[in-house]
């Protein structure tokens, strides 16, 4: 499947558009109306629950710590988790009227000034489910990107929904994503499914930065020994199977879990030298 065959905009493109489209960009990309976003980074995994949102959150904090202006778009409409990560789940994004028929969205800002938009910042209660079909979800996602008051952003991180479904495909094709970061855990079954998303991204010509192996080990509190949890194979072996450079290995970190439960993950990650070491050189 070539870029054009899989492109949602293919029927709207002239042959000249198609010529100018290039292998890693699809024409008719949508743009934010209320701001300027310099770089979009998509964090994705074919599999649910491997730590995509956790990696998105850590990366956003690392970038903000370096002085960049950062936004996070939680594209997981039916299973949003970014508000909890940042401890902002009690706050609500605001719908600001522009005229009779249109509105813009004021995102919630974290303590570090990261602008976050998520479905869970718009529903009345955070445990209220969203029961929508694909096209509605896709429309809402596009609105999150175009109608949010992002202001000037150096980086917008997109926490992509799990899988290779309609939503992930739409985001990859209609948002001008600079590069993707793939998240996996060191397990055969997970790696096989994650490889599907990598192949999908490669088929549509997306740039992939590399692989983050999450929950790669747990460190003994007493002796500091790193113990593997899921498989005896190394993260490098899994990265080789998936066909990507290994960016870093994240340990299972119960202090992070505790900080998350207390709504203090942002402060914990900001103060933790571990994440400086792991992500410091990435951007
Ligand atoms: N390195 C880690 N150490 C400790 N807990 C972790 C780690 N990574 C993820 N978790 C925990 O595992 C759970 C799943 O993580 P997360 O929500 O980031 O996964 P996800 O891939 O975004 O899930 P989904 O597919 O539902 O969007 C969360 O409770 C998170 O706190």
Boltz pocket constraint, residues with backbone or C-beta under 6 A from the ligand:
constraints:
  - pocket:
      binder: B
      contacts: [[A, 45], [A, 47], [A, 48], [A, 49], [A, 50], [A, 51], [A, 52], [A, 53], [A, 54], [A, 55], [A, 76], [A, 79], [A, 81], [A, 160], [A, 162], [A, 214], [A, 215], [A, 250], [A, 251], [A, 252], [A, 253], [A, 254], [A, 256], [A, 257], [A, 260]]
      max_distance: 6.0
